[in-house]
Structure formats: structure tokens, C-alpha cells
Amino acid sequence: MTFRMVPLRNTAVLWLVASVTLVLCGACAMTILPAPSVAALRYVALGDSYTIGTSVSADQSWPRQLVARLGGSVELVANLGVNGYSSDDLIREELPRLDALAPDVVTVQVGVNDVVRGVPEASYAANIELILDDLLDRLPAIRIVAVATPDYTVTPMGAAFGNPTQQSVAIGRFNGVLQGAAEARAIAFVPEIFAISQRAADDRSLVAGDGLHPSSAHYALWVDAIEPVVSDLVDR
């Protein structure tokens, strides 16, 4: 028995076969398309020498270490911290720069230089309220994180900036002011920094070469406390 191939002459059949093939191939193509990427949130850090990371390399500052821990969900577009800045300096010099930076997430850590300069607690409180209210005009509360000031008095150079006992107490009070103002506005606050910094009294590896500021290893301990808070907020 022999078989003979019969050519398809029905153009409608040919068109149907071609159409089905295209549809199937199109469906196959769609299954291998990567999921659309989510843009990283724009992050700006506000603060003083502790924020900018005085005496460590820029990539070892705590905002940089924080972003590295977050794995691409947040992009540090600016670290506006400046050595020696007080809350008044932050209001005057840092807040206006947010207009152009348009952040999605902001951290604020300021107060140590208010203590060193002897700024009255009431004046600091007024400045903190102004700072947080300004941020709330730009961002929802869940995208703002306030970070406590460390206790510099336990470092080798601590005594050069006032009576250590008195200054430590003052830093604790000012942290309380920041915490109260933040919590009243449903803004997250990270209090652990003060206690973590006191470990430097017994572990000098936590002090940078200038004898005053935190080392990169010390900042990593801060990020241990800060990262879970920021991660929780950006995931909402």
C-alpha cells in the first residue's frame, strides 16, 4: 500500500493553522517576560556628624550601611548631615534642600550639638516640632524615622565637650524630647542608639580614630536597630 501527500488547498485552513501558531507562540512569549521592577524609594538622611559619618569613609556611615542592608528597596539620594550641625542648622540649611530632592523616606538624627552648645531644652523641643511638622507636610508619617543621639561622653574625647555626667543626662533628656514629639505624630523612633553607644566605654573598637565619633563597626550596631524599623515602614 502506498500513501500520497495531499496538499492543503483550503486557504481558510492554512490561515487557521497560522493563527493558532501565532497565538500559542505569543502565549509562550508572555510567560517568560520578567516581572516589572519596582523603583527604589528615594531616601534622604538629615542630621549632624553622626549622620554623615565623621571619621569613617562615606560608605561606612550608618545611612550607607542601612541602604546596603535593605538590598535595593531604598536608594540613598543624599546624606545632608554636616559635622557640628544643631537642630537650628538643620532647619535653616537641610530642610530647604528637600524641595529638589523629593524624598520618599527621611531619617532625622539631631541634638548632640544642641547639648554641646547649651541650647535650652524648650528651644530644642520647638525646633524638633518644626522639623517633624515640616517633614509631615512632605511625607506620610510611615516614611519618617527619628533616630536617637548617642552618648559621646563615654569616648576618650568626651570630656572635651562638657562635664560627662551632666552632658550624658542632657543627651538622655533631649532624646526624650525627640521621642515624645515623634510618637505624638505617629513617627517611628529608634531609641537603642543611646544604649548601644555606651558600649564604647569598655570596647574602644567602637570608637573612630578621632577618639570621639563611632567606628564603622559601631555604626553597624546602630543599623542592627534601625534597619528593622525602616524595612517595616517601606514594606507597608
Backbone as CSV, one residue per row, in Angstrom:
resi,resn,N_x,N_y,N_z,CA_x,CA_y,CA_z,C_x,C_y,C_z
1,MET,0.870,-1.190,0.000,0.000,0.000,0.000,0.898,1.228,0.000
2,THR,0.523,2.204,-0.823,1.298,3.452,-0.866,0.429,4.595,-0.423
3,PHE,1.127,5.624,0.118,0.415,6.818,0.582,0.872,8.008,-0.240
4,ARG,-0.049,8.883,-0.505,0.270,10.077,-1.280,-0.135,11.300,-0.477
5,MET,0.824,12.258,-0.307,0.533,13.501,0.415,-0.411,14.344,-0.407
6,VAL,-1.466,14.789,0.235,-2.436,15.646,-0.441,-2.206,17.073,0.010
7,PRO,-1.867,17.969,-0.872,-1.604,19.358,-0.460,-2.878,20.023,0.047
8,LEU,-2.686,20.866,1.076,-3.818,21.643,1.587,-4.100,22.783,0.630
9,ARG,-5.290,22.815,0.114,-5.644,23.877,-0.822,-6.617,24.870,-0.214
10,ASN,-7.132,24.507,0.956,-8.122,25.383,1.577,-7.401,26.505,2.310
11,THR,-7.452,27.720,1.778,-6.728,28.848,2.397,-7.260,29.169,3.774
12,ALA,-8.518,28.880,4.018,-9.083,29.137,5.350,-8.416,28.262,6.381
13,VAL,-8.150,27.002,6.003,-7.467,26.087,6.924,-6.060,26.570,7.194
14,LEU,-5.357,26.981,6.125,-3.994,27.493,6.298,-3.973,28.693,7.237
15,TRP,-4.910,29.591,7.055,-4.975,30.795,7.896,-5.225,30.419,9.346
16,LEU,-6.109,29.414,9.569,-6.425,28.993,10.931,-5.201,28.394,11.609
17,VAL,-4.463,27.548,10.875,-3.259,26.931,11.440,-2.241,27.993,11.804
18,ALA,-2.030,28.959,10.917,-1.060,30.022,11.180,-1.476,30.861,12.371
19,SER,-2.767,31.151,12.469,-3.263,31.977,13.566,-3.070,31.291,14.900
20,VAL,-3.413,29.985,14.939,-3.252,29.235,16.181,-1.795,29.205,16.593
21,THR,-0.900,29.034,15.606,0.536,29.000,15.903,0.995,30.315,16.508
22,LEU,0.546,31.430,15.928,0.934,32.744,16.440,0.415,32.964,17.842
23,VAL,-0.819,32.562,18.083,-1.403,32.743,19.405,-0.632,31.947,20.434
24,LEU,-0.331,30.674,20.077,0.399,29.827,21.013,1.781,30.378,21.281
25,CYS,2.468,30.846,20.242,3.806,31.401,20.432,3.750,32.677,21.244
26,GLY,2.704,33.476,20.988,2.547,34.693,21.772,2.335,34.390,23.227
27,ALA,1.528,33.360,23.504,1.285,32.974,24.890,2.563,32.513,25.546
28,CYS,3.383,31.736,24.768,4.655,31.267,25.315,5.552,32.438,25.643
29,ALA,5.581,33.455,24.765,6.443,34.609,24.995,6.049,35.338,26.266
30,MET,4.759,35.473,26.504,4.308,36.208,27.680,4.702,35.517,28.972
31,THR,4.806,34.217,28.964,5.132,33.506,30.199,6.577,33.716,30.626
32,ILE,7.454,34.127,29.710,8.858,34.286,30.075,9.251,35.748,30.283
33,LEU,8.317,36.666,30.159,8.629,38.072,30.418,8.921,38.270,31.901
34,PRO,9.981,39.011,32.245,10.278,39.258,33.663,9.227,40.151,34.290
35,ALA,9.025,39.981,35.576,8.083,40.840,36.290,8.607,42.270,36.296
36,PRO,7.727,43.259,36.185,8.184,44.653,36.189,8.898,44.981,37.489
37,SER,10.038,45.678,37.362,10.810,46.037,38.550,10.140,47.189,39.284
38,VAL,10.298,47.193,40.607,9.744,48.261,41.428,10.849,49.266,41.703
39,ALA,10.588,50.523,41.427,11.600,51.559,41.619,11.956,51.678,43.093
40,ALA,13.238,51.866,43.362,13.704,52.042,44.737,13.171,53.353,45.307
41,LEU,12.848,53.345,46.578,12.390,54.558,47.248,13.560,55.512,47.445
42,ARG,13.308,56.779,47.249,14.336,57.812,47.390,14.492,58.170,48.869
43,TYR,15.694,58.020,49.375,15.963,58.209,50.803,16.920,59.375,51.025
44,VAL,16.566,60.254,51.949,17.429,61.364,52.356,17.645,61.284,53.863
45,ALA,18.900,61.403,54.282,19.257,61.390,55.700,19.552,62.811,56.161
46,LEU,18.902,63.226,57.237,19.121,64.546,57.828,19.875,64.385,59.141
47,GLY,20.760,65.337,59.446,21.422,65.241,60.735,22.735,65.968,60.841
48,ASP,23.598,65.421,61.695,24.868,66.060,62.052,26.036,65.133,61.727
49,SER,27.114,65.217,62.514,28.298,64.402,62.232,28.025,62.912,62.347
50,TYR,27.093,62.534,63.208,26.776,61.111,63.349,26.088,60.567,62.101
51,THR,25.351,61.417,61.421,24.666,61.002,60.198,25.625,60.943,59.018
52,ILE,26.468,61.961,58.887,27.397,61.986,57.754,28.524,60.982,57.940
53,GLY,28.782,60.572,59.192,29.818,59.575,59.449,31.209,60.156,59.550
54,THR,31.347,61.233,60.323,32.659,61.843,60.525,33.662,60.805,61.030
55,SER,34.837,60.791,60.404,35.968,59.917,60.766,35.849,58.482,60.254
56,VAL,34.837,58.190,59.440,34.809,56.919,58.708,34.571,57.241,57.236
57,SER,34.822,56.285,56.358,34.580,56.506,54.933,33.084,56.640,54.676
58,ALA,32.747,57.318,53.578,31.340,57.594,53.283,30.500,56.328,53.218
59,ASP,31.070,55.252,52.688,30.289,54.025,52.546,30.084,53.296,53.867
60,GLN,30.768,53.765,54.929,30.605,53.158,56.245,29.736,53.987,57.183
61,SER,29.230,55.112,56.712,28.259,55.865,57.512,27.032,54.992,57.717
62,TRP,26.277,55.262,58.769,25.144,54.356,59.011,24.069,54.444,57.929
63,PRO,23.796,55.621,57.312,22.814,55.599,56.221,23.250,54.721,55.042
64,ARG,24.553,54.737,54.725,25.045,53.881,53.639,24.948,52.403,54.022
65,GLN,25.328,52.094,55.237,25.218,50.702,55.678,23.756,50.249,55.708
66,LEU,22.868,51.161,56.071,21.442,50.848,56.098,20.940,50.477,54.710
67,VAL,21.278,51.291,53.725,20.833,51.045,52.352,21.378,49.708,51.844
68,ALA,22.623,49.405,52.180,23.205,48.126,51.767,22.438,46.955,52.374
69,ARG,21.997,47.110,53.602,21.237,46.035,54.262,19.859,45.852,53.622
70,LEU,19.282,46.946,53.139,17.921,46.891,52.608,17.860,46.260,51.220
71,GLY,18.990,46.069,50.588,19.050,45.283,49.361,18.367,45.857,48.145
72,GLY,18.438,47.158,47.944,17.924,47.752,46.723,16.531,48.334,46.800
73,SER,15.827,48.134,47.896,14.478,48.698,48.005,14.504,50.194,48.283
74,VAL,15.646,50.680,48.775,15.808,52.094,49.100,17.121,52.590,48.509
75,GLU,17.085,53.775,47.919,18.275,54.390,47.327,18.607,55.670,48.089
76,LEU,19.828,55.782,48.595,20.253,57.000,49.290,20.595,58.057,48.251
77,VAL,19.716,59.042,48.101,19.957,60.090,47.110,20.735,61.251,47.699
78,ALA,20.725,61.399,49.031,21.508,62.462,49.666,21.643,62.204,51.157
79,ASN,22.861,62.385,51.654,23.115,62.414,53.094,23.459,63.856,53.416
80,LEU,22.531,64.571,54.018,22.690,66.002,54.255,23.331,66.321,55.595
81,GLY,23.714,65.294,56.356,24.344,65.530,57.647,25.613,66.357,57.515
82,VAL,25.836,67.242,58.473,27.024,68.101,58.482,27.611,68.116,59.883
83,ASN,28.915,67.956,59.958,29.614,67.980,61.233,29.332,69.293,61.973
84,GLY,28.895,69.204,63.226,28.653,70.386,64.039,27.256,70.967,63.956
85,TYR,26.388,70.400,63.122,25.058,70.980,62.953,24.163,70.702,64.161
86,SER,23.404,71.725,64.500,22.379,71.634,65.544,21.010,71.559,64.882
87,SER,19.968,71.475,65.686,18.611,71.445,65.135,18.299,72.730,64.377
88,ASP,18.822,73.856,64.848,18.599,75.127,64.163,19.273,75.128,62.792
89,ASP,20.488,74.589,62.727,21.190,74.488,61.441,20.430,73.582,60.476
90,LEU,19.898,72.496,60.989,19.148,71.564,60.145,17.936,72.259,59.531
91,ILE,17.251,73.044,60.343,16.081,73.775,59.838,16.487,74.748,58.735
92,ARG,17.557,75.471,58.989,17.968,76.532,58.063,18.618,75.998,56.790
93,GLU,19.424,74.947,56.904,20.241,74.508,55.777,19.774,73.212,55.108
94,GLU,19.201,72.309,55.875,18.885,70.991,55.311,17.448,70.870,54.816
95,LEU,16.500,71.336,55.596,15.099,71.195,55.183,14.813,71.813,53.814
96,PRO,15.336,73.023,53.500,15.032,73.603,52.188,15.519,72.754,51.016
97,ARG,16.524,71.937,51.224,17.062,71.123,50.131,16.145,69.955,49.774
98,LEU,15.202,69.657,50.624,14.275,68.561,50.329,13.358,68.882,49.160
99,ASP,13.153,70.164,48.884,12.281,70.544,47.771,12.773,69.927,46.466
100,ALA,14.068,70.018,46.216,14.631,69.499,44.967,14.859,67.995,45.015
101,LEU,15.085,67.455,46.203,15.418,66.034,46.330,14.202,65.116,46.280
102,ALA,13.039,65.634,46.659,11.779,64.879,46.609,11.909,63.473,47.181
103,PRO,12.246,63.339,48.465,12.441,62.002,49.039,11.136,61.256,49.279
104,ASP,11.245,59.926,49.290,10.141,59.062,49.698,10.283,58.635,51.153
105,VAL,11.533,58.642,51.641,11.847,58.232,53.011,12.862,59.213,53.580
106,VAL,12.678,59.592,54.852,13.620,60.502,55.519,13.920,59.980,56.917
107,THR,15.204,60.030,57.295,15.573,59.810,58.696,16.114,61.118,59.244
108,VAL,15.901,61.339,60.531,16.411,62.552,61.174,17.062,62.177,62.495
109,GLN,18.282,62.653,62.673,19.047,62.420,63.897,19.802,63.708,64.209
110,VAL,19.363,64.423,65.221,19.999,65.695,65.561,19.750,66.000,67.031
111,GLY,20.732,66.643,67.665,20.565,67.008,69.070,21.859,67.126,69.842
112,VAL,22.891,66.393,69.427,24.123,66.407,70.215,24.751,67.791,70.268
113,ASN,24.723,68.524,69.163,25.337,69.850,69.162,24.475,70.885,69.870
114,ASP,23.183,70.632,69.965,22.333,71.468,70.814,22.775,71.321,72.267
115,VAL,23.066,70.082,72.670,23.532,69.835,74.037,24.876,70.510,74.267
116,VAL,25.801,70.324,73.344,27.146,70.889,73.495,27.104,72.411,73.561
117,ARG,26.224,73.030,72.793,26.119,74.495,72.769,25.286,75.048,73.914
118,GLY,24.685,74.185,74.685,23.864,74.650,75.794,22.527,75.224,75.371
119,VAL,21.989,74.755,74.256,20.670,75.207,73.799,19.624,74.777,74.825
120,PRO,18.746,75.692,75.245,17.700,75.311,76.207,16.833,74.173,75.668
121,GLU,16.414,73.312,76.554,15.601,72.170,76.145,14.320,72.611,75.447
122,ALA,13.728,73.697,75.916,12.492,74.193,75.303,12.736,74.645,73.861
123,SER,13.893,75.250,73.621,14.217,75.688,72.259,14.428,74.488,71.344
124,TYR,15.114,73.482,71.866,15.305,72.255,71.093,13.957,71.611,70.785
125,ALA,13.081,71.567,71.767,11.759,70.962,71.572,10.983,71.686,70.478
126,ALA,11.051,73.018,70.485,10.350,73.795,69.464,10.922,73.504,68.079
127,ASN,12.241,73.397,67.998,12.872,73.092,66.711,12.490,71.704,66.210
128,ILE,12.464,70.741,67.112,12.102,69.376,66.717,10.669,69.329,66.205
129,GLU,9.771,70.020,66.868,8.386,70.053,66.396,8.307,70.667,65.005
130,LEU,9.076,71.727,64.785,9.082,72.367,63.464,9.625,71.401,62.408
131,ILE,10.717,70.710,62.738,11.322,69.768,61.790,10.344,68.657,61.421
132,LEU,9.761,68.043,62.421,8.861,66.917,62.154,7.605,67.364,61.417
133,ASP,7.082,68.528,61.772,5.891,69.025,61.077,6.204,69.366,59.622
134,ASP,7.389,69.898,59.383,7.801,70.172,58.003,7.880,68.873,57.204
135,LEU,8.448,67.849,57.816,8.539,66.558,57.129,7.161,65.967,56.864
136,LEU,6.244,66.144,57.799,4.887,65.620,57.614,4.134,66.349,56.510
137,ASP,4.540,67.567,56.194,3.946,68.279,55.065,4.400,67.675,53.737
138,ARG,5.492,66.923,53.782,6.063,66.353,52.572,5.802,64.854,52.425
139,LEU,5.706,64.162,53.565,5.667,62.702,53.569,4.654,62.189,54.576
140,PRO,4.138,60.984,54.361,3.320,60.362,55.410,4.204,59.964,56.585
141,ALA,3.622,59.876,57.754,4.384,59.548,58.964,5.117,58.218,58.839
142,ILE,4.557,57.268,58.103,5.177,55.943,57.992,6.449,55.954,57.151
143,ARG,6.789,57.093,56.554,8.015,57.198,55.768,9.049,58.101,56.452
144,ILE,8.858,58.367,57.741,9.790,59.193,58.514,10.269,58.385,59.714
145,VAL,11.567,58.430,59.982,12.132,57.726,61.133,13.040,58.684,61.897
146,ALA,12.791,58.828,63.195,13.639,59.639,64.070,14.597,58.712,64.811
147,VAL,15.852,59.124,64.897,16.906,58.283,65.479,17.540,59.003,66.659
148,ALA,17.694,58.302,67.771,18.257,58.890,68.984,19.719,59.286,68.793
149,THR,20.159,60.226,69.620,21.559,60.661,69.652,22.359,59.755,70.589
150,PRO,23.591,59.409,70.213,24.415,58.562,71.083,25.003,59.344,72.256
151,ASP,25.552,58.603,73.198,26.211,59.199,74.366,27.706,59.312,74.083
152,TYR,28.123,60.476,73.600,29.530,60.665,73.261,30.427,60.751,74.490
153,THR,29.850,60.951,75.670,30.659,61.216,76.866,31.508,60.025,77.294
154,VAL,31.202,58.834,76.795,31.977,57.648,77.182,33.233,57.473,76.332
155,THR,33.412,58.308,75.319,34.574,58.196,74.440,35.787,58.882,75.058
156,PRO,36.999,58.591,74.560,38.202,59.225,75.101,38.176,60.745,75.043
157,MET,37.543,61.306,74.014,37.482,62.762,73.862,36.216,63.358,74.456
158,GLY,35.385,62.556,75.067,34.099,63.038,75.557,34.191,64.190,76.533
159,ALA,35.174,64.153,77.421,35.292,65.186,78.449,35.660,66.547,77.873
160,ALA,36.103,66.577,76.613,36.464,67.848,75.984,35.239,68.663,75.607
161,PHE,34.058,68.075,75.726,32.829,68.752,75.308,31.836,68.853,76.457
162,GLY,32.347,69.221,77.618,31.482,69.430,78.772,31.607,68.328,79.800
163,ASN,31.064,68.596,80.978,31.087,67.620,82.057,30.388,66.337,81.610
164,PRO,31.090,65.206,81.605,30.500,63.976,81.061,29.190,63.570,81.722
165,THR,29.118,63.665,83.035,27.894,63.250,83.728,26.721,64.135,83.342
166,GLN,26.950,65.443,83.372,25.879,66.383,83.037,25.458,66.256,81.572
167,GLN,26.436,66.109,80.689,26.115,66.030,79.264,25.393,64.734,78.916
168,SER,25.766,63.657,79.566,25.073,62.386,79.325,23.609,62.486,79.721
169,VAL,23.357,63.105,80.859,21.973,63.291,81.308,21.209,64.171,80.320
170,ALA,21.871,65.224,79.848,21.217,66.140,78.910,20.884,65.437,77.594
171,ILE,21.802,64.619,77.102,21.525,63.873,75.868,20.314,62.968,76.062
172,GLY,20.249,62.323,77.209,19.094,61.478,77.502,17.791,62.262,77.502
173,ARG,17.825,63.464,78.073,16.615,64.301,78.090,16.226,64.721,76.675
174,PHE,17.203,65.142,75.893,16.908,65.586,74.531,16.392,64.423,73.678
175,ASN,16.923,63.238,73.903,16.368,62.066,73.215,14.906,61.858,73.594
176,GLY,14.593,62.112,74.857,13.208,62.002,75.305,12.305,63.008,74.614
177,VAL,12.839,64.202,74.381,12.079,65.227,73.656,11.781,64.754,72.235
178,LEU,12.816,64.251,71.564,12.632,63.770,70.190,11.655,62.602,70.148
179,GLN,11.788,61.696,71.088,10.886,60.539,71.130,9.445,60.974,71.353
180,GLY,9.233,61.877,72.295,7.875,62.335,72.580,7.240,63.023,71.391
181,ALA,8.012,63.885,70.719,7.483,64.599,69.558,7.192,63.640,68.412
182,ALA,8.066,62.656,68.228,7.856,61.680,67.152,6.618,60.834,67.420
183,GLU,6.528,60.295,68.613,5.405,59.408,68.928,4.074,60.145,68.903
184,ALA,4.076,61.420,69.254,2.845,62.210,69.194,2.354,62.378,67.764
185,ARG,3.247,62.179,66.808,2.911,62.327,65.392,2.893,60.985,64.656
186,ALA,2.923,59.893,65.407,2.924,58.540,64.829,4.140,58.292,63.944
187,ILE,5.258,58.927,64.311,6.526,58.744,63.607,7.376,57.750,64.389
188,ALA,7.983,56.807,63.697,8.819,55.798,64.358,10.053,56.441,64.980
189,PHE,10.443,55.929,66.136,11.630,56.416,66.840,12.506,55.223,67.198
190,VAL,13.824,55.374,67.013,14.782,54.306,67.328,15.583,54.733,68.556
191,PRO,15.229,54.236,69.746,15.869,54.690,70.979,17.165,53.974,71.319
192,GLU,17.408,52.815,70.719,18.509,51.949,71.157,19.896,52.549,70.982
193,ILE,20.014,53.583,70.145,21.330,54.136,69.821,22.068,54.611,71.067
194,PHE,21.366,55.231,71.992,22.000,55.753,73.213,22.655,54.619,73.998
195,ALA,21.925,53.543,74.229,22.466,52.417,74.996,23.588,51.708,74.241
196,ILE,23.418,51.552,72.935,24.466,50.907,72.136,25.768,51.692,72.236
197,SER,25.664,53.021,72.155,26.869,53.857,72.169,27.645,53.740,73.473
198,GLN,26.964,53.437,74.556,27.639,53.340,75.850,28.550,52.119,75.953
199,ARG,28.424,51.184,75.026,29.334,50.038,74.997,30.768,50.479,74.704
200,ALA,30.910,51.660,74.100,32.242,52.160,73.764,33.077,52.458,75.000
201,ALA,32.448,52.561,76.150,33.198,52.785,77.388,34.140,51.624,77.665
202,ASP,33.747,50.421,77.278,34.551,49.224,77.529,35.139,48.615,76.265
203,ASP,34.670,49.060,75.113,35.136,48.498,73.844,35.575,49.633,72.926
204,ARG,36.862,49.919,72.932,37.379,51.045,72.155,37.379,50.776,70.656
205,SER,37.119,49.552,70.236,36.989,49.291,68.802,35.746,49.965,68.233
206,LEU,34.876,50.411,69.111,33.656,51.097,68.684,33.866,52.597,68.514
207,VAL,35.095,53.067,68.747,35.414,54.490,68.622,36.317,54.696,67.411
208,ALA,36.011,55.710,66.605,36.821,56.015,65.425,38.175,56.594,65.833
209,GLY,39.015,56.820,64.855,40.366,57.298,65.114,40.451,58.658,65.763
210,ASP,39.391,59.454,65.663,39.422,60.782,66.285,39.134,60.737,67.778
211,GLY,38.839,59.551,68.299,38.589,59.406,69.730,37.235,59.897,70.191
212,LEU,36.367,60.242,69.245,35.068,60.825,69.607,33.889,60.168,68.885
213,HIS,34.007,60.016,67.592,32.884,59.522,66.796,32.897,57.992,66.702
214,PRO,31.781,57.399,66.314,31.702,55.938,66.187,32.570,55.398,65.054
215,SER,33.039,54.185,65.230,33.741,53.467,64.165,32.713,52.835,63.228
216,SER,33.191,52.289,62.115,32.263,51.635,61.184,31.578,50.440,61.839
217,ALA,32.306,49.724,62.696,31.704,48.593,63.412,30.619,49.062,64.369
218,HIS,30.830,50.227,64.956,29.830,50.810,65.861,28.574,51.180,65.078
219,TYR,28.761,51.819,63.922,27.606,52.170,63.092,26.832,50.926,62.658
220,ALA,27.538,49.832,62.436,26.851,48.591,62.055,25.894,48.134,63.151
221,LEU,26.272,48.367,64.399,25.380,48.029,65.513,24.145,48.923,65.511
222,TRP,24.332,50.183,65.142,23.170,51.068,65.020,22.219,50.537,63.953
223,VAL,22.788,50.118,62.824,21.954,49.633,61.721,21.190,48.379,62.133
224,ASP,21.765,47.588,63.027,21.030,46.433,63.555,19.696,46.869,64.164
225,ALA,19.687,48.050,64.780,18.466,48.567,65.405,17.591,49.347,64.430
226,ILE,18.215,50.057,63.504,17.469,50.933,62.597,16.836,50.163,61.441
227,GLU,17.564,49.198,60.891,17.097,48.503,59.680,15.736,47.840,59.830
228,PRO,15.448,47.125,60.918,14.115,46.506,61.022,12.982,47.530,61.014
229,VAL,13.232,48.688,61.605,12.206,49.738,61.648,11.956,50.285,60.249
230,VAL,13.026,50.635,59.549,12.885,51.179,58.198,12.304,50.129,57.255
231,SER,12.772,48.908,57.355,12.274,47.833,56.492,10.776,47.641,56.661
232,ASP,10.312,47.680,57.891,8.882,47.518,58.155,8.073,48.650,57.543
233,LEU,8.599,49.861,57.620,7.857,51.013,57.111,7.805,51.030,55.590
234,VAL,8.918,50.716,54.932,8.924,50.787,53.470,8.129,49.651,52.844
235,ASP,7.887,48.596,53.588,7.100,47.473,53.067,5.599,47.710,53.161
236,ARG,5.183,48.753,53.831,3.744,48.981,54.006,3.117,49.536,52.738
